[in-house]
Amino acid sequence: MGGPTGATGSTGATGSIGATGSTGATGSVGSTGSTGATGATGATGATGSSGSTGATGPAAAEPVFGQFLLTQIVHGATLTCASVTTTATTSECTGPSINGLQVALGSPQYMTICNAVTGQNFASVGGLGGITTPYVVWNGTTWALSSAAGPTYLSDLGCNR
């Protein structure tokens, strides 16, 4: 056996850095983190343009009572009778006026009134001269005012029931 271990010598000079080692294996994917806080609500967007106007709906149906009343609506106008007589087969309006005006004697007027009131044709018609202007005529689609000279006015109208 040998003698005792001698004293430790001084540290030697640092050696040069060695070559970089190869990349290690990729680690496993970590767990998904928790959902973050909801962000602030964004500013309200500008109002969009208005849509186009829809089509006009159909006109409201007017009631057909099947007989004259002292006052009733006929194609959007007020028909007033001075008196009314109704039987099982006819209904008669004496002194008819539309919106307070005399009605010219003529088939467009009395056929339109009978069709609106009873849904039937006329049974009898009477007229008198001396119409006051303006007076009312049916122009095929609506009641209109006229001041033309010559016509007589509708004094009474009987409609079939």
DSSP file with accessible surface (Angstrom, degrees, kcal/mol):
  #  RESIDUE AA STRUCTURE BP1 BP2  ACC     N-H-->O    O-->H-N    N-H-->O    O-->H-N    TCO  KAPPA ALPHA  PHI   PSI    X-CA   Y-CA   Z-CA
    1    1 A M              0   0  227      0, 0.0     2,-0.0     0, 0.0     0, 0.0   0.000 360.0 360.0 360.0 159.4    0.0    0.0    0.0
    2    2 A G        -     0   0   76      1,-0.2     3,-0.1     0, 0.0     0, 0.0  -0.143 360.0 -82.5-102.3-171.8    1.1    3.3   -0.6
    3    3 A G        -     0   0   68      1,-0.2    -1,-0.2    -2,-0.0     3,-0.1  -0.089  63.3 -60.1 -82.4-176.6    1.6    6.5    1.4
    4    4 A P        -     0   0  131      0, 0.0    -1,-0.2     0, 0.0     2,-0.2  -0.211  60.4 -94.7 -68.0 154.8   -1.0    9.1    2.3
    5    5 A T        -     0   0  144      1,-0.1     3,-0.1    -3,-0.1     2,-0.0  -0.463  43.6-127.6 -71.8 136.3   -2.9   11.1   -0.4
    6    6 A G        -     0   0   60     -2,-0.2    -1,-0.1     1,-0.2     3,-0.1  -0.194  36.2 -71.9 -79.2 174.5   -1.3   14.4   -1.2
    7    7 A A        -     0   0  105      1,-0.1     2,-0.2    -2,-0.0    -1,-0.2  -0.312  56.7 -96.9 -67.1 150.6   -3.0   17.8   -1.2
    8    8 A T        -     0   0  144      1,-0.1    -1,-0.1    -3,-0.1     3,-0.1  -0.476  41.7-130.6 -71.6 135.0   -5.5   18.7   -3.9
    9    9 A G        -     0   0   61     -2,-0.2    -1,-0.1     1,-0.1     3,-0.1  -0.231  32.1 -79.5 -81.1 171.9   -3.9   20.7   -6.7
   10   10 A S        -     0   0  121      1,-0.1    -1,-0.1    -2,-0.0     2,-0.1  -0.347  55.8 -90.6 -71.7 155.7   -5.3   23.9   -8.2
   11   11 A T        -     0   0  142      1,-0.1    -1,-0.1    -3,-0.1     3,-0.1  -0.395  44.2-125.9 -69.3 139.5   -8.1   23.9  -10.7
   12   12 A G        -     0   0   59      1,-0.2    -1,-0.1    -2,-0.1     3,-0.1  -0.196  37.9 -72.2 -79.9 172.4   -7.0   23.6  -14.3
   13   13 A A        -     0   0  106      1,-0.1     2,-0.2    -2,-0.0    -1,-0.2  -0.341  56.7 -98.1 -65.8 147.2   -7.9   26.0  -17.1
   14   14 A T        -     0   0  144      1,-0.1    -1,-0.1    -3,-0.1     3,-0.1  -0.445  41.3-128.3 -68.7 137.3  -11.5   25.8  -18.5
   15   15 A G        -     0   0   60     -2,-0.2    -1,-0.1     1,-0.1     3,-0.1  -0.237  31.7 -82.2 -80.3 171.0  -11.7   23.8  -21.6
   16   16 A S        -     0   0  121      1,-0.1     2,-0.2    -2,-0.0    -1,-0.1  -0.350  54.0 -92.0 -72.2 155.6  -13.3   24.9  -24.9
   17   17 A I        -     0   0  167      1,-0.1    -1,-0.1    -3,-0.1     3,-0.1  -0.460  44.3-128.3 -70.8 137.9  -17.1   24.6  -25.3
   18   18 A G        -     0   0   59     -2,-0.2    -1,-0.1     1,-0.2     3,-0.1  -0.194  35.3 -74.0 -80.1 173.8  -18.1   21.3  -26.9
   19   19 A A        -     0   0  102      1,-0.1    -1,-0.2    -2,-0.0     2,-0.2  -0.329  56.6 -95.0 -69.2 149.2  -20.4   20.9  -29.9
   20   20 A T        -     0   0  143      1,-0.1    -1,-0.1    -3,-0.1     3,-0.1  -0.439  43.3-125.0 -66.5 137.6  -24.2   21.5  -29.6
   21   21 A G        -     0   0   62     -2,-0.2    -1,-0.1     1,-0.1     3,-0.1  -0.224  33.3 -83.1 -77.6 169.7  -26.0   18.3  -29.0
   22   22 A S        -     0   0  121      1,-0.1    -1,-0.1    -2,-0.0     2,-0.1  -0.342  54.7 -88.9 -72.9 154.7  -29.0   17.1  -31.1
   23   23 A T        -     0   0  143      1,-0.1    -1,-0.1    -3,-0.1     3,-0.1  -0.394  45.4-124.1 -66.1 139.8  -32.6   18.4  -30.5
   24   24 A G        -     0   0   59      1,-0.2    -1,-0.1    -2,-0.1     3,-0.1  -0.196  38.2 -73.5 -78.4 172.8  -34.5   16.4  -28.0
   25   25 A A        -     0   0  105      1,-0.1     2,-0.2    -2,-0.0    -1,-0.2  -0.323  55.3 -99.6 -66.9 146.8  -37.9   14.7  -28.6
   26   26 A T        -     0   0  144      1,-0.1    -1,-0.1    -3,-0.1     2,-0.0  -0.487  40.8-124.2 -69.3 136.4  -41.0   17.0  -28.8
   27   27 A G        -     0   0   61     -2,-0.2    -1,-0.1     1,-0.1     3,-0.1  -0.237  33.2 -85.5 -76.6 168.6  -42.9   17.0  -25.6
   28   28 A S        -     0   0  118      1,-0.1     2,-0.2    -2,-0.0    -1,-0.1  -0.339  52.8 -90.1 -72.7 156.6  -46.6   16.1  -25.3
   29   29 A V        -     0   0  142      1,-0.1    -1,-0.1    -2,-0.0     3,-0.1  -0.458  45.0-122.8 -68.4 138.9  -49.4   18.8  -26.0
   30   30 A G        -     0   0   61     -2,-0.2    -1,-0.1     1,-0.1     3,-0.1  -0.235  33.7 -85.8 -77.4 167.2  -50.4   20.6  -22.9
   31   31 A S        -     0   0  120      1,-0.1     2,-0.2    -2,-0.0    -1,-0.1  -0.374  52.3 -93.3 -72.5 153.1  -54.0   20.8  -21.6
   32   32 A T        -     0   0  138      1,-0.1    -1,-0.1    -3,-0.1     3,-0.1  -0.444  42.7-123.2 -68.4 137.5  -56.3   23.5  -23.0
   33   33 A G        -     0   0   62     -2,-0.2    -1,-0.1     1,-0.1     3,-0.1  -0.220  34.4 -85.2 -75.9 167.5  -56.5   26.6  -20.9
   34   34 A S        -     0   0  122      1,-0.1    -1,-0.1    -2,-0.0     2,-0.1  -0.339  53.7 -89.4 -72.5 155.9  -59.7   28.1  -19.4
   35   35 A T        -     0   0  141      1,-0.1    -1,-0.1    -3,-0.1     3,-0.1  -0.431  46.0-121.2 -66.5 138.4  -61.9   30.4  -21.6
   36   36 A G        -     0   0   61      1,-0.2    -1,-0.1    -2,-0.1     3,-0.1  -0.182  38.0 -77.2 -75.3 170.5  -61.0   34.0  -21.3
   37   37 A A        -     0   0  102      1,-0.1     2,-0.2     0, 0.0    -1,-0.2  -0.319  54.8 -97.1 -67.1 148.3  -63.4   36.7  -20.1
   38   38 A T        -     0   0  144      1,-0.1    -1,-0.1    -3,-0.1     3,-0.1  -0.484  42.8-121.8 -67.7 137.1  -66.1   38.0  -22.5
   39   39 A G        -     0   0   59     -2,-0.2    -1,-0.1     1,-0.1     3,-0.1  -0.197  36.6 -79.4 -75.3 168.9  -65.0   41.2  -24.3
   40   40 A A        -     0   0  104      1,-0.1     2,-0.2    -2,-0.0    -1,-0.1  -0.320  54.2 -96.8 -67.2 148.8  -67.0   44.4  -24.2
   41   41 A T        -     0   0  143      1,-0.1    -1,-0.1    -3,-0.1     3,-0.1  -0.480  43.2-120.0 -67.4 137.1  -70.1   44.8  -26.4
   42   42 A G        -     0   0   61     -2,-0.2    -1,-0.1     1,-0.1     3,-0.1  -0.194  36.9 -80.3 -74.3 167.8  -69.3   46.6  -29.7
   43   43 A A        -     0   0  105      1,-0.1     2,-0.2     0, 0.0    -1,-0.1  -0.320  53.7 -97.1 -66.9 148.5  -71.0   49.8  -30.8
   44   44 A T        -     0   0  143     -3,-0.1    -1,-0.1     1,-0.1     3,-0.1  -0.485  42.9-120.6 -67.6 136.1  -74.5   49.6  -32.3
   45   45 A G        -     0   0   60     -2,-0.2    -1,-0.1     1,-0.1     3,-0.1  -0.215  36.2 -81.8 -73.8 167.5  -74.4   49.6  -36.1
   46   46 A A        -     0   0  104      1,-0.1     2,-0.2    -2,-0.0    -1,-0.1  -0.330  52.8 -97.3 -67.6 149.5  -76.1   52.2  -38.3
   47   47 A T        -     0   0  144     -3,-0.1    -1,-0.1     1,-0.1     3,-0.1  -0.494  41.9-121.9 -68.5 135.6  -79.8   51.7  -39.0
   48   48 A G        -     0   0   62     -2,-0.2    -1,-0.1     1,-0.1     3,-0.1  -0.221  35.1 -85.3 -73.4 166.9  -80.5   50.1  -42.3
   49   49 A S        -     0   0  120      1,-0.1    -1,-0.1    -2,-0.0     2,-0.1  -0.367  50.0 -98.9 -72.2 154.1  -82.6   51.7  -45.0
   50   50 A S        -     0   0  122      1,-0.1    -1,-0.1    -3,-0.1     3,-0.1  -0.438  38.4-115.6 -72.5 146.1  -86.4   51.3  -44.9
   51   51 A G        -     0   0   72      1,-0.1    -1,-0.1    -2,-0.1     3,-0.1  -0.244  40.1 -85.1 -74.1 167.7  -87.9   48.7  -47.1
   52   52 A S        -     0   0  122      1,-0.1     2,-0.2    -2,-0.0    -1,-0.1  -0.350  52.3 -91.3 -72.5 156.6  -90.2   49.6  -49.9
   53   53 A T        -     0   0  139      1,-0.1    -1,-0.1    -3,-0.1     3,-0.1  -0.457  45.6-119.5 -68.7 136.3  -94.0   50.1  -49.3
   54   54 A G        -     0   0   61     -2,-0.2    -1,-0.1     1,-0.2     3,-0.1  -0.181  38.5 -78.1 -71.8 168.7  -96.0   46.9  -49.7
   55   55 A A        -     0   0  103      1,-0.1     2,-0.2     0, 0.0    -1,-0.2  -0.314  53.0 -98.8 -66.9 149.0  -98.8   46.5  -52.1
   56   56 A T        -     0   0  141     -3,-0.1    -1,-0.1     1,-0.1     3,-0.1  -0.511  41.7-125.4 -68.9 133.8 -102.2   48.1  -51.3
   57   57 A G        -     0   0   52     -2,-0.2    -1,-0.1     1,-0.2     3,-0.1  -0.216  36.2 -78.3 -74.9 170.0 -104.6   45.6  -49.9
   58   58 A P        -     0   0  132      0, 0.0    -1,-0.2     0, 0.0     3,-0.1  -0.306  54.7 -95.0 -68.5 154.2 -108.0   44.9  -51.3
   59   59 A A        -     0   0   98      1,-0.1     2,-0.1    -3,-0.1     3,-0.1  -0.370  47.0 -98.7 -66.5 146.7 -110.8   47.3  -50.6
   60   60 A A        -     0   0   94      1,-0.1     2,-0.2    -3,-0.1    -1,-0.1  -0.412  42.2-108.1 -66.4 142.0 -113.0   46.4  -47.6
   61   61 A A        -     0   0  100     -2,-0.1    -1,-0.1    -3,-0.1     0, 0.0  -0.485  27.3-135.2 -72.2 138.7 -116.2   44.7  -48.6
   62   62 A E        -     0   0   67     -2,-0.2     2,-0.1    -3,-0.1    -1,-0.0  -0.791  28.1-106.7 -92.2 141.1 -119.4   46.7  -48.2
   63   63 A P        -     0   0   78      0, 0.0     2,-0.6     0, 0.0    10,-0.1  -0.380  21.1-147.9 -68.0 142.4 -122.3   45.0  -46.7
   64   64 A V        -     0   0   86      1,-0.1    53,-0.1    54,-0.1    54,-0.1  -0.948  15.6-178.3-109.0 107.6 -125.2   44.0  -48.9
   65   65 A F        -     0   0  111     -2,-0.6    53,-0.2     2,-0.2    -1,-0.1   0.599  36.9-126.5 -84.4 -14.2 -128.3   44.2  -46.7
   66   66 A G  S    S+     0   0   20     51,-2.0     2,-0.3    50,-0.2    52,-0.2   0.527  82.8  49.3  82.6   2.1 -130.7   43.1  -49.4
   67   67 A Q  S    S-     0   0   65     50,-0.5    -2,-0.2    94,-0.1     2,-0.2  -0.979  92.1 -86.2-162.6 161.7 -133.0   46.2  -49.0
   68   68 A F        -     0   0    3     -2,-0.3     2,-0.3    17,-0.2    24,-0.1  -0.515  35.5-166.8 -73.1 142.7 -132.8   49.9  -48.8
   69   69 A L        -     0   0   60     -2,-0.2     3,-0.2    10,-0.1    12,-0.2  -0.796  38.8-105.4-115.2 166.9 -132.2   51.6  -45.5
   70   70 A L  S    S+     0   0  103     -2,-0.3    11,-2.6     1,-0.2     2,-0.4   0.880 109.3  15.0 -63.0 -32.4 -132.7   55.3  -44.8
   71   71 A T  E    S+A   80   0A  84      9,-0.2     2,-0.3     2,-0.0    -1,-0.2  -0.991  79.2 143.7-142.9 131.3 -128.9   55.7  -44.9
   72   72 A Q  E     -A   79   0A  14      7,-2.3     7,-3.5    -2,-0.4     2,-0.4  -0.979  47.1 -96.4-158.8 165.6 -126.3   53.3  -46.1
   73   73 A I  E     -A   78   0A  86     -2,-0.3     2,-0.4     5,-0.2     5,-0.2  -0.743  31.6-177.4 -91.3 133.3 -123.0   53.1  -47.9
   74   74 A V  E >  S-A   77   0A   0      3,-3.0     3,-1.4    -2,-0.4    39,-0.1  -0.949  73.8 -28.9-131.8 107.4 -122.9   52.5  -51.7
   75   75 A H  T 3  S-     0   0   77     -2,-0.4    68,-0.4     1,-0.3     3,-0.1   0.902 126.9 -44.5  49.9  51.7 -119.5   52.2  -53.2
   76   76 A G  T 3  S+     0   0   64      1,-0.2     2,-0.3    66,-0.1    -1,-0.3   0.475 121.7  96.1  80.7   1.3 -117.8   54.5  -50.7
   77   77 A A  E <  S-A   74   0A   4     -3,-1.4    -3,-3.0    -5,-0.0     2,-0.7  -0.863  78.3-107.6-121.9 159.1 -120.6   57.2  -50.7
   78   78 A T  E     -A   73   0A  50     -2,-0.3    21,-3.0    -5,-0.2     2,-0.5  -0.774  28.0-160.4 -91.5 116.7 -123.5   57.8  -48.4
   79   79 A L  E     -AB  72  98A   0     -7,-3.5    -7,-2.3    -2,-0.7     2,-0.4  -0.857  10.5-171.6 -94.4 126.7 -126.9   56.9  -50.0
   80   80 A T  E     -AB  71  97A  50     17,-2.6    17,-1.9    -2,-0.5     2,-0.4  -0.967   6.9-160.5-120.5 136.7 -129.8   58.6  -48.2
   81   81 A a        -     0   0    5    -11,-2.6    14,-0.2    -2,-0.4     3,-0.1  -0.943  18.2-145.7-113.8 137.6 -133.5   57.8  -49.0
   82   82 A A  S    S-     0   0   81     12,-2.0     2,-0.3    -2,-0.4    13,-0.2   0.882  89.3  -6.3 -66.4 -36.2 -136.3   60.2  -48.0
   83   83 A S  E     -D   94   0B  52     11,-1.4    11,-2.5   -14,-0.1     2,-0.4  -0.981  67.6-146.4-153.9 160.8 -138.4   57.1  -47.4
   84   84 A V  E     -D   93   0B  43     -2,-0.3     2,-0.4     9,-0.2     9,-0.2  -0.988   8.4-173.7-134.1 138.0 -138.1   53.3  -47.9
   85   85 A T  E     -D   92   0B  80      7,-2.1     7,-3.7    -2,-0.4     2,-0.4  -0.997  10.6-174.9-130.7 130.1 -140.7   50.6  -48.8
   86   86 A T  E     +D   91   0B  49     -2,-0.4     5,-0.2     5,-0.2     2,-0.2  -0.982   6.9 171.7-131.1 133.9 -139.8   47.0  -48.8
   87   87 A T        -     0   0   66      3,-3.3    -2,-0.0    -2,-0.4     0, 0.0  -0.637  53.5 -86.9-120.3-173.9 -141.8   43.9  -49.9
   88   88 A A  S    S+     0   0   94     -2,-0.2     3,-0.1     1,-0.2    73,-0.0   0.793 126.7  28.0 -66.1 -26.5 -140.8   40.2  -50.3
   89   89 A T  S    S+     0   0   96      1,-0.2    72,-2.4    71,-0.1     2,-0.3   0.647 123.7  28.0-112.9 -20.6 -139.7   40.9  -53.9
   90   90 A T  E     - E   0 160B  39     70,-0.3    -3,-3.3     2,-0.0     2,-0.4  -0.955  51.2-154.0-139.6 162.6 -138.6   44.5  -54.1
   91   91 A S  E     -DE  86 159B   0     68,-2.1    68,-3.0    -2,-0.3     2,-0.4  -0.997  19.6-159.3-135.5 131.1 -137.2   47.4  -52.0
   92   92 A E  E     -DE  85 158B  59     -7,-3.7    -7,-2.1    -2,-0.4     2,-0.5  -0.935   9.6-162.1-121.0 137.3 -137.9   51.0  -53.0
   93   93 A a  E     -DE  84 157B   0     64,-3.0    64,-2.4    -2,-0.4     2,-0.5  -0.971  10.6-160.5-113.9 120.3 -136.0   54.2  -52.2
   94   94 A T  E    S+DE  83 156B  52    -11,-2.5   -12,-2.0    -2,-0.5   -11,-1.4  -0.870  74.2   9.5-102.0 134.1 -137.9   57.4  -52.7
   95   95 A G  S    S-     0   0   34     60,-3.4    -1,-0.2    -2,-0.5    61,-0.2   0.923  83.7-167.1  69.0  48.0 -135.9   60.6  -52.9
   96   96 A P        +     0   0    8      0, 0.0     7,-0.5     0, 0.0     2,-0.3  -0.370  10.2 176.6 -69.7 145.4 -132.4   59.1  -53.2
   97   97 A S  E     -BC  80 102A  25    -17,-1.9   -17,-2.6     5,-0.2     2,-0.5  -0.987  23.6-140.8-143.3 150.4 -129.3   61.3  -52.8
   98   98 A I  E >  S-BC  79 101A   1      3,-2.4     3,-2.2    -2,-0.3   -19,-0.2  -0.967  88.1 -17.3-113.2 120.8 -125.6   60.5  -52.7
   99   99 A N  T 3  S-     0   0  101    -21,-3.0    -1,-0.2    -2,-0.5   -20,-0.1   0.850 129.7 -54.1  51.0  36.5 -123.6   62.5  -50.2
  100  100 A G  T 3  S+     0   0   63    -22,-0.4     2,-0.3     1,-0.3    -1,-0.3   0.478 116.5 111.2  82.9   2.2 -126.6   65.0  -50.0
  101  101 A L  E <  S-C   98   0A  54     -3,-2.2    -3,-2.4     1,-0.1    -1,-0.3  -0.803  73.4-102.0-111.1 152.4 -126.7   65.6  -53.7
  102  102 A Q  E     -C   97   0A  49     32,-0.3    34,-2.8    -2,-0.3     2,-0.5  -0.298  34.1-128.7 -65.6 154.5 -129.3   64.6  -56.3
  103  103 A V  B     -h  136   0C   0     -7,-0.5    51,-3.5    51,-0.4    34,-0.2  -0.901  21.0-117.5-108.6 130.4 -128.5   61.6  -58.5
  104  104 A A  B     -F  153   0B   5     32,-2.5     2,-0.5    -2,-0.5    49,-0.3  -0.407  31.3-111.7 -65.9 140.1 -128.8   61.9  -62.3
  105  105 A L        +     0   0   59     47,-3.0     2,-0.3    23,-0.1    47,-0.3  -0.642  68.7 116.2 -73.5 120.6 -131.4   59.6  -63.8
  106  106 A G  S >> S-     0   0   19     -2,-0.5     4,-2.1     1,-0.1     3,-0.6  -0.865  73.4-105.6 178.2 150.0 -129.5   57.0  -65.9
  107  107 A S  H 3> S+     0   0   57     -2,-0.3     4,-2.3     1,-0.2     5,-0.4   0.841 113.9  59.2 -60.1 -34.9 -128.8   53.3  -66.0
  108  108 A P  H 3> S+     0   0   62      0, 0.0     4,-1.5     0, 0.0    -1,-0.2   0.933 111.3  43.3 -59.5 -38.0 -125.2   53.5  -64.7
  109  109 A Q  H <> S+     0   0   13     -3,-0.6     4,-2.4     2,-0.2    -2,-0.2   0.968 118.8  38.9 -71.7 -54.0 -126.5   55.2  -61.5
  110  110 A Y  H  X S+     0   0   36     -4,-2.1     4,-2.4     1,-0.2     5,-0.2   0.879 116.6  50.5 -72.7 -29.8 -129.6   53.0  -60.8
  111  111 A M  H  X S+     0   0   86     -4,-2.3     4,-2.4    -5,-0.3    -1,-0.2   0.914 111.7  48.9 -70.4 -37.4 -128.0   49.7  -61.8
  112  112 A T  H  X S+     0   0   18     -4,-1.5     4,-2.0    -5,-0.4    -2,-0.2   0.925 113.0  47.3 -65.7 -42.8 -124.9   50.5  -59.5
  113  113 A I  H  X S+     0   0    0     -4,-2.4     4,-2.6     2,-0.2     5,-0.3   0.952 113.6  46.6 -64.7 -49.1 -127.2   51.4  -56.6
  114  114 A b  H  X>S+     0   0    0     -4,-2.4     4,-2.8     1,-0.2     5,-1.3   0.925 111.7  51.4 -60.8 -43.5 -129.4   48.3  -57.0
  115  115 A N  H  <5S+     0   0   96     -4,-2.4     4,-0.4     4,-0.2    -1,-0.2   0.904 114.5  43.4 -61.3 -38.9 -126.4   46.0  -57.3
  116  116 A A  H  <5S+     0   0   14     -4,-2.0    -1,-0.2    -5,-0.2    -2,-0.2   0.861 120.9  39.7 -74.2 -34.8 -124.8   47.4  -54.2
  117  117 A V  H  <5S+     0   0    0     -4,-2.6   -51,-2.0    -5,-0.2   -50,-0.5   0.927 138.5   4.8 -84.0 -48.0 -128.0   47.4  -52.1
  118  118 A T  T  <5S-     0   0   12     -4,-2.8    -3,-0.2     2,-0.3    -2,-0.1   0.553  86.9-123.0-114.3 -13.9 -129.7   44.1  -53.1
  119  119 A G  S   <S+     0   0   34     -5,-1.3    -4,-0.2    -4,-0.4     2,-0.2   0.599  83.1  95.0  78.1   9.4 -127.2   42.4  -55.3
  120  120 A Q  S    S-     0   0   98     -6,-0.9    -1,-0.3    40,-0.3    -2,-0.3  -0.676  80.2 -88.6-123.9-179.7 -130.0   42.4  -58.0
  121  121 A N        -     0   0   82     -2,-0.2    39,-2.5     1,-0.1    -1,-0.1  -0.248  53.9 -82.0 -83.4 174.2 -131.2   44.4  -61.0
  122  122 A F  E     -G  159   0B  65     37,-0.2    37,-0.3     1,-0.1    -1,-0.1  -0.452  29.9-169.3 -79.1 152.2 -133.6   47.3  -60.8
  123  123 A A  E    S-     0   0B  45     35,-3.5     2,-0.3     1,-0.4    36,-0.2   0.723  71.7  -1.6-106.7 -37.2 -137.4   46.7  -60.7
  124  124 A S  E     -G  158   0B  51     34,-1.7    34,-3.2     2,-0.0    -1,-0.4  -0.989  59.4-169.4-153.9 155.1 -138.7   50.3  -61.3
  125  125 A V  E     -G  157   0B  54     -2,-0.3     2,-0.3    32,-0.2    32,-0.2  -0.996   2.0-173.1-148.8 143.9 -137.2   53.7  -61.7
  126  126 A G  E     -G  156   0B  16     30,-2.4    29,-2.4    -2,-0.3    30,-1.5  -0.987   4.3-172.1-138.7 150.4 -138.7   57.3  -61.8
  127  127 A G  E     -G  154   0B  32     -2,-0.3     2,-0.3    27,-0.3    27,-0.2  -0.969   8.2-158.6-141.7 157.3 -137.2   60.7  -62.6
  128  128 A L  E     -G  153   0B  92     25,-2.0    25,-3.0    -2,-0.3   -23,-0.1  -0.952  23.1-116.4-132.0 153.6 -138.2   64.3  -62.4
  129  129 A G  S    S+     0   0   50     -2,-0.3    23,-0.1    23,-0.2    -1,-0.0  -0.146  81.3  64.8 -77.7 179.0 -136.8   67.4  -64.3
  130  130 A G        -     0   0   69     21,-0.2    -1,-0.2     1,-0.1    22,-0.1   0.903  65.0-169.6  76.3  43.2 -135.1   70.3  -62.7
  131  131 A I        -     0   0   26     20,-0.7     2,-0.4    -3,-0.1    -1,-0.1  -0.354  19.1-126.4 -66.2 142.0 -131.9   68.7  -61.4
  132  132 A T        -     0   0   90      2,-0.1   -30,-0.2    -2,-0.0    -1,-0.1  -0.757  37.6 -94.9 -89.8 135.5 -129.8   70.9  -59.1
  133  133 A T  S    S+     0   0   80     -2,-0.4    14,-0.1    14,-0.1     2,-0.1  -0.787 101.5  40.2-100.7 146.9 -126.1   71.3  -60.0
  134  134 A P  S    S+     0   0   55      0, 0.0   -32,-0.3     0, 0.0     2,-0.2   0.626  81.0 166.4 -75.3 159.7 -123.8   69.9  -59.1
  135  135 A Y  E     - I   0 146C   7     11,-2.5    11,-2.3   -34,-0.1     2,-0.4  -0.758  33.7 -99.0-129.2 176.5 -125.3   66.4  -59.1
  136  136 A V  E     +hI 103 145C   5    -34,-2.8   -32,-2.5    -2,-0.2     2,-0.3  -0.822  33.7 174.7-109.7 138.9 -123.9   62.9  -58.8
  137  137 A V  E     - I   0 144C  32      7,-2.6     7,-2.9    -2,-0.4     2,-0.6  -0.928  32.3-120.8-130.9 157.4 -123.2   60.4  -61.6
  138  138 A W  E     - I   0 143C  33     -2,-0.3     5,-0.2     5,-0.2   -29,-0.1  -0.891  20.5-168.4 -97.3 122.4 -121.5   57.0  -61.6
  139  139 A N        -     0   0   91      3,-2.5     4,-0.1    -2,-0.6    -1,-0.1   0.297  56.1 -89.8 -96.9  12.6 -118.5   57.1  -64.0
  140  140 A G  S    S+     0   0   51      2,-0.2     3,-0.1   -32,-0.1    -2,-0.1   0.084 121.0  34.0 104.9 -23.5 -117.9   53.3  -64.0
  141  141 A T  S    S+     0   0  118      1,-0.4     2,-0.3   -66,-0.0    -3,-0.0   0.543 122.9   2.7-133.0 -23.3 -115.5   53.2  -61.0
  142  142 A T  S    S-     0   0   69     -5,-0.0    -3,-2.5   -66,-0.0    -1,-0.4  -0.976  78.1 -84.9-158.7 166.6 -116.6   55.9  -58.6
  143  143 A W  E     -I  138   0C  28    -68,-0.4     2,-0.3    -2,-0.3    -5,-0.2  -0.616  49.4-176.4 -78.1 138.8 -119.2   58.6  -57.9
  144  144 A A  E     -I  137   0C  31     -7,-2.9    -7,-2.6    -2,-0.3     2,-0.3  -0.952  25.2-112.5-136.9 155.9 -118.4   61.9  -59.6
  145  145 A L  E     -I  136   0C 117     -2,-0.3     2,-0.3    -9,-0.2    -9,-0.2  -0.630  32.9-177.4 -86.4 146.4 -119.8   65.4  -59.7
  146  146 A S  E     -I  135   0C  30    -11,-2.3   -11,-2.5    -2,-0.3   -42,-0.0  -0.989  24.5-179.3-141.7 150.0 -121.4   66.8  -62.8
  147  147 A S        +     0   0   80     -2,-0.3   -14,-0.1   -13,-0.2    -1,-0.1   0.161  38.1 138.3-129.2  13.1 -122.9   70.1  -63.8
  148  148 A A        -     0   0   58      1,-0.1     2,-0.1   -13,-0.1    -2,-0.1  -0.332  54.3-117.0 -62.5 141.6 -123.8   69.3  -67.4
  149  149 A A  S    S+     0   0   99      1,-0.2    -1,-0.1   -16,-0.0    -2,-0.1  -0.410  81.4  42.1 -77.6 153.1 -127.2   70.6  -68.4
  150  150 A G  S    S+     0   0   73      1,-0.3    -1,-0.2   -19,-0.1   -20,-0.1  -0.124  70.1 114.6 115.4 -39.8 -130.1   68.4  -69.4
  151  151 A P        -     0   0   39      0, 0.0   -20,-0.7     0, 0.0    -1,-0.3  -0.271  53.2-135.1 -73.6 158.1 -130.5   65.4  -67.2
  152  152 A T        -     0   0   51    -47,-0.3   -47,-3.0   -23,-0.1     2,-0.3  -0.606  28.5-110.0 -94.5 166.2 -133.4   64.7  -64.9
  153  153 A Y  E     -FG 104 128B  55    -25,-3.0   -25,-2.0   -49,-0.3     2,-0.6  -0.709  26.7-103.3-103.1 154.4 -132.8   63.4  -61.4
  154  154 A L  E     + G   0 127B   1    -51,-3.5   -51,-0.4    -2,-0.3   -27,-0.3  -0.617  40.0 174.3 -72.6 113.7 -133.6   60.0  -60.0
  155  155 A S  E     +     0   0B  16    -29,-2.4   -60,-3.4    -2,-0.6     2,-0.3   0.757  64.7   2.6 -96.3 -29.6 -136.7   60.5  -57.9
  156  156 A D  E     -EG  94 126B  43    -30,-1.5   -30,-2.4   -62,-0.2     2,-0.4  -0.979  59.5-166.0-156.3 149.9 -137.4   56.9  -56.9
  157  157 A L  E     -EG  93 125B   0    -64,-2.4   -64,-3.0    -2,-0.3     2,-0.4  -0.989   1.9-165.9-143.1 125.7 -135.7   53.6  -57.4
  158  158 A G  E     -EG  92 124B   1    -34,-3.2   -35,-3.5    -2,-0.4   -34,-1.7  -0.949  11.1-165.5-110.8 133.4 -137.1   50.1  -56.9
  159  159 A b  E     -EG  91 122B   0    -68,-3.0   -68,-2.1    -2,-0.4   -37,-0.2  -0.928  22.7-114.2-119.1 142.8 -134.7   47.1  -56.8
  160  160 A N  E      E   90   0B  62    -39,-2.5   -40,-0.3    -2,-0.4   -70,-0.3  -0.384 360.0 360.0 -66.8 151.0 -135.4   43.4  -57.0
  161  161 A R              0   0  110    -72,-2.4   -94,-0.1   -42,-0.1   -40,-0.1  -0.786 360.0 360.0-111.6 360.0 -134.7   41.3  -54.0
